[in-house]
Amino acid sequence: MVAELGPLMTSRWQVFAICFAGLLVPTFLMGLSLPLLAKAVVARIEQAANRIGLL
């Protein structure tokens, strides 16, 4: 795929845009997973620090 797209990208900004777009969704999903998991495993606020630390 790089060999096919390489000649089409002539500037650094195009390379940056492709890399940014390719990493945007996985980064968003990884950032979203910890708050969702934390909310799922913590029933009481007293247990929050210990349980989230184990995650």
Secondary structure by P-SEA (a helix, b strand, c coil): cccccccccccaaaaaaaaaaaaaaaaaaaaaaaaaaaaaacccccaaaaaaaac
